[in-house]
Amino acid sequence: MQKISYPITGSCQCGGVTYELSAPPLMVMVCHCKECQKLSTSAFSITAMVEADSVTFSGELKDWSRSSDSGNINAAKFCPSCGNRIYHYDPSKPDKIKLKPSNLSDTRIIKPSIHVWVSEKQDWVDIPADVQVFDTQP
């Protein structure tokens, strides 16, 4: 397999928001909670945890947020034109962001090592044996 080189570019569906990721993710995880199923309109959502200073964004981003079960704020940035989520973040931890990596030009970095909220996963989803698994949020 060819080595992944950085930066990797990404964009929303309409191209109104673009970005460059200059460093590998700290980790890639899959969340099976019902809220992430709604977000992705699929069985789970994929997130790449990255250092905030490793990403440069261009274009207008809008904000949305909700409280999580723990009481923490789960905030999101998205394109106001096409609605595509670009990343999530915890306002109390501004140095890390939860990038939605499926909109990267090179998606080979999407190799999840952790699956969370498997207590809410769809029955037909099979989780690989070589990853960490948590029933809820670790």
Beta strands, then each sheet from edge to edge (+ up, - down):
strand 1: 8-11
strand 2: 18-21
strand 3: 27-31
strand 4: 45-51
strand 5: 55-58
strand 6: 62-67
strand 7: 73-78
strand 8: 85-89
strand 9: 96-99
strand 10: 114-116
strand 11: 132-133
sheet 1: 1+ 2- 5+
sheet 2: 6+ 7- 8+ 9- 4+ 3- 10- 11-
end
